[in-house]
Each structure stands twice: as C-alpha cells, then as structure tokens.
Amino acid sequence: METSVPATSITTSLNNTMKLNQTKITEALCELSKVPAHPVFIFAYSLLFVISLVLNCITMRVYFCTNQRVQSSVTVYLKNLAMADFFLCLCLPLRIAHNVKYSVTLQNIYCSFGATAFYLNMYASITFMDFIAANRYLKIVRPLETNALQTVRFARLISIATWLFLASTGSIYLFLFLQMSGGHNQSSEDISCESLHSLQLSLAYKIIHCVSIALFIFVLVSLIFLYWRTVQKLREAQISTQAVSSSQTFNKSKRNMLILVVIFCVCFVPYHLVRLFDIFISDCTTAQVFSILKELTVLLSVLNACVDPLIYFIFCKAFRAKLGLRKKKHMRSIVNLTP
C-alpha cells in the first residue's frame, strides 16, 4: 500500500532548499566581492609610503644621526613618535603586497606579523601624541617649575613602559593567531584577516580591539581636556599681561596645541568610529560597506606618518635648529661654488 506525502511537507522542503541555496549564493557573492582590492587604495598606499618614507628618513637622521647636546622630555617623546611613524611606514609594503595579489602564504604573514606591527605602531603614535600634549600643558601651566613628570628620566621610563605594554598586547594576538588560525577558511579567497579567525580567536580579537578603542577614547578625551585647559590658562595669562610679545607667545602656544589636536582627530577619529561598529557587524552587505570605509579611514591613519614631521618642527627647537643649520650650510656651499 502506497503512502501519500503531504503537500505541506513538500512545500516546506522546497522552501528550505530555496533558502539554503539563496544563503549560499549570498555568501559566495560576499566572498567574491572581497577578492579584488581597488587600485585606488593600492595607489594611495604606495604614494603615502613614498612620502612618509622620505619624511621619516629625514626625521630619523635629524634625531638619531646628529649630536644633540641639550635634550628635554618632549624631545624624548618626539623621538619615540618618530620611531613609531618610521616602523609603521616600513609595514606598508607588506600591506600593499597583501592587497595587490591573493596568496595564502602572504596573507598569513601579513595577518600575523604585518598587521600586529602596523597597529602596534599606530597606537604607539596615538599614545606619544598624548604624552607630548600633556608635557606642553605642564610647560604652559607651570612654566617656572620642573616636576618629576617633565624630567628626561621619567620620559624615558614611561616610553619604555609604553612600548612594553603595546608589544605585550600585540604578542598576545600574534600568539593566538599562530595557535588558532591554522587552516581556517584557507579555501576562500577572502583577503581580510578576519576570514582566518577561528571562533576563539575572533573573540580574543574583539576583546583586544575593545581595549584599543578604550585607550583611544582615553587619549581623545585627555587631548580635548588638555587643549581646553590650555586655552583657559592662556586666556587668563593674556588678560593679566598686556605686552605684545607675551600675547604673541600665548597665541603661538594655543595654535601649537590646536594643530596637535586637529592632526589627531583627522587621522585617528574616523578609523575608530568605523572600527567600533565594524567588529560587531555580521550582515554581509553592511560588512562590505564598512570594509570600504575601514580602508579609507586606515589611509587617514597612515597619513599621520606624513604630517607628524609638522609636529616635530613646531614642538622641537632642536629639530628646527638642525634643519636651519643644514639649510645654511647648503646655501654657503652654493655661494662658494658660484664665481
């Protein structure tokens, strides 16, 4: 005796099959859309690499290849900021190569060592910019006093502690990546590092990013607070002192702090706003949009390595003196060569 299959069962089965096929098609389209890296990004990274490499090589030569008799605490922070920018610049070729052509080996190298070094130096730049702002604030508020926070020894100690903290955090991610990402989604041609993350590594990745965002928010709030307090203090001093020279000095100090805050906000705020939402997005279409936005904001953060020499020129007299000395020597050599 034949048994009839209910029509509802057939309909449910067909619906499930259609939904499964639609899901597979959507996932395939998601993966395919991530394969090509836009030539604009590759060109932009290459251009920023060349510019930042030239500028940071000049900066490193001035700071580390010339004799500086007088050194202050702000110079220590500026040197560390220069190192962070220089090492971040050296990470760019690997990021460019990773975006130019898909390769499992290159993806593993970049997502483990390259990305770790890239973001380690990015957050080193963020942290040292905050130290520079705090140092300048203390110099303005207490110009005649030199407390322990403004000594060269303290600046060196806190710089070492900063590098150790960032290196240990990066090492945790690197260790977890090497232990937990083996063979995960290797068949897919998705160039994103997240495609290599296991569930455990993805959770650790989100925790580390939350810590990084918390560090960024702390630095952002402190920078805004330091700028606001600096403006208030300079306004009070300007009212009590009517001399023209003093007024010019106050305006210069306020302008310097404003430049530091503007550079920080332009380069790092967009990236962290996008990243804050991106790490919690699972929808395919939205993730694609945020992936493009993330690349644009990463470019802005890399731009910081190109504009930081402006900070060195503004905040360090020794840096300006070295550049001025080289310019004078160059002009003298031209004069001597001319008949």
N, C-alpha and C positions, 0 to 999 in steps of 0.2 A: 504494500500500500504506500503510495507516494504522499509525502508531506509537503504541503504548500508553505512557501516562505512568505511571511507577512510583508506587505508593501512598505510599512513603516520602517522595517529593518533594512530593506534595500535602499530606501531614501536616506536613512541615517548613515549607512555605509558609504553611499555616494558623496554625501556632504562632507564626511570626514576625509575621504580621499581627495576631494577638491581642495579642502582647507590645507591638507598636508602638502599637496602639490603647489598651492599658492605660497605657502610658507617657504618651501624650498626655492621657488623662483625668486621670491623677495630676498632671501638670504644670499642667493647666487648673485643677484644684481647688486646687493650691498657689497659683497666681496669684490666683484668686478669693478665697481666704481672707485674702489680704494687702490686699485693696482697702479694706474698711471699717476705720476707726480707731475703737477703742472709745470711747464717750462718757465713760467714767470717766477715761481718760487725758487727754482734751481738757479736762474739768472740772478735773482735778488740775493740769495745766499752767497753766490760766487762774488758778486760785487761788494757786499758787506765784508766778506772775508778779505779781499784785497785791500780795501780801505782800512779796515781795523788792523790788519797785519802791519801795514806801513806805519800807521799812527802809533800802535803799541810797541813796535820795534824802536821807534824814536824815543818813546817814553821810557822803555826799559833801559835803553842806552843812557839816557839822562840820569835816571835814578840809580842804576846799578853799575854803570861803567865809568862813572866820573867820581872824583873825590868831593864829598860834601862834608865840610868841617862842622857846620852847625846843623844839628838835626833836632826837630821838635816832634812832639807826639802826633801832630796832624800829618807830618811827613811820613811817619811810620804807617799810619792808616792809608795814606795815599799810595805808598809803595805796595801795600798788600792789595789795594784796589787795582793797581796796575798789573800785578801778578795774576789776579783773578780774570781780568779782561784779556790778558795775553793768553792764558791757558784756555779760556773759552773760545778765543779766536782759533786756536790750534785744533779744537774739536769740530770746527765747521767742515773741513774737507771730508771727514767721515760721514757727517750728516748729509752732505751733498751727494756723496757716492751712494749712500743708502737710498736716496730719493731718485737717483738717475736710473738705476737698473736693479730689478729684484734679484736677490741672491740670498739663499738660506744662510750661508756662512757669513756674508756681510751683515745680514740682518741680526744674527746672533751676536756678532762682535759689537755692532753699534748699540743694540738694545741692552747689552750688558755693560761694557766698558765705556763706550762713547756717550750714551745718554747719562750715565752716572757722573762722568766727568763734566759734561755740559751743564747739568743742573746744579752740581756741586759748586761750580764757579759762578753760576748765575746768583745763587743765594749768598755766596761769599761777597759778590759785588753789592747786593742788597744790604747785607749786614754792615759792611765797611762804610757805605754811604751814610748809614745811621750814626756810626761812630764819628765820622767827620762832622756831621751836623751837631752832635752833642758836644764835641770838642770846641767848635766855633761858638756855640751858645754859651758855654762856660767862659770862653775868652771875652765875650761881649758883656756878660752879666758881671763877671769878676775880673776885670782887666788887670788889676794890680796884684791878684793872688794866683798862686800856682799850687793847687791841691794835688793829692795823690793821683786823681783821675787824669790829670794833664801831664804827668811825667812820662818820659820816654820808656822807662822800665815798665810801667803799668800798661802802656800802649802795646809793647812787645808781648807781654804776658797775655793780655786779652786777645791779641791777634793770634797767638799760638793756640789758645783755648778755642777760638772760633774755628780755626782750620781743623782742629782735632774733632770738634763736635760735628762739623759738616762731613768730614771724612768718615767718621764712625757711622753716621746715618746713611751715607752713600754705600758704605761697605755692607751694611745690613741688607739693603736692597740687592746689591751685587751678589752676595752670598745666597740669598733666597732665589734669585733669578737662576743662578747656575745650578742650584739644587732641585728646583721645582719646575723649570720651564722646558726640560728636555723632551723634545719630540712633540710638544703640544702644538697642534694645528700647523704642522710643518707642510702639509699638502696644500694648504691655502696660500694664494699669492697676495695675501694682505700684508702691506708693508708696515703697518702700525705695530708698535711693540706690544700693545695690549693683546694682539692675536696670539702671542706666545705665552700669555699668562695662564697658569692653572687657577683653580678657584682659590686656593690658599694664597698664592702669590698675588692674585688680584685684590684680595682683602688686605694683605700687607701693603700693597701699592697704594690703596686708598687711604690707609692709616698714615703712611709716610707723607702723602700729599696733603692730608688734613693738617699734619704737623707743620709742613712747609707753608701752607696758607695761613696758619695761625701765626707763624713767625713773620710772614709778610704783613699781616694786619697790624701786628705789634709795631713793626718798623714804620708802617704808614702813619699810624696814629701818633707815634712819637715824633715823626718828622713834622707833621702838621702842628702838633703842640709846640715843638721847639721853634718853629717859624713864627707862630702866633705870639709866644712869649718874647721872642727876639724883637718883633715889631713893636710890642708894648714897651719893652725896655728901651729901645732906641727912641721911641716917641717921647718917653719921659725924659731921657737924656737930652733930646733935641730941644725940648721946651726949656729946660734949665740952662742949656748952653746955647747962646745965640751966635757964636762965632761961625763964620762962613766955612772955615776949614773943618771944623767939627761937624757941621751939617753935611758936608760932602763925604766925610768919613762914615757917618751914620747911614747915609743913603747907599754908599758902596757896600756896607756890611749887610744891609737889608736886601739889596739886589743879589748879592752872592748867595744868601740863604734861599732866596726865591728861585734862583737858577737851579740850585741843587734839588729843591722840592719838585720843580716842573720837570726836570730830566727824569727824576724817579717816577713820577706819576705817568708821564707819557710812555716810558719804556716798560714799566712793570705792572701798572694797574690793569690795563686791558687783558693781559695774559692771565692774570689771576682771577679776573671776573669770569672769563670764558672757562678756565680750568675748574673753577668751583662748581659750575653746572655740568661740565663735560664728564667728569668722573662718575656721576650718578645717572647718566643717560643710558638707557638700554634700547630705546626706539631707533630703528635703522635710519630712517630719513633724517630725524633730528640729529643723530650722531654724525651723519655726513656733513650737515651744515656746520656743526660745531668743530668738525675736523678741519674744515677750511678756515674757520675763524681762528682756531688754535694756531695754525701755521702762520696766519697773518700777524697774530699777537706775539708768536715766537720771534718773528722777524723784527718786531719792535723791540723786544728784549735784547736781541743781538745788536740792534742799533746803539744800545747803551755803550757797547765797547768802542764805538766810533766817536761818541760825544763826550765820554769821560775825560779825554785829554783837555777839554774845555775846563773841567773841574780842577785838574792839576794846575792849569795855567792860572786860574782865578785864586785858588786857595794856597798855593805854594810859591813863596818868593824865590826859593832856591831854584825851582823849575823855571820860572820866568828869567832868572839871572843866567842860568845855563844856556837857554835859548837865545837870550840877548847877547851873551858873550860869543856864541858861535856866529851870530849874525854880524857882530863887529869884526871878528876875525876874517869872515868871508869878504866883507866889504874892504878890509885892509889889503887882503890878498889881491883883490881886483884892482885897487888903486896902485899897488906896487907893480902889477903887471902892465898897466897902461903906460905908454910912453909920455 
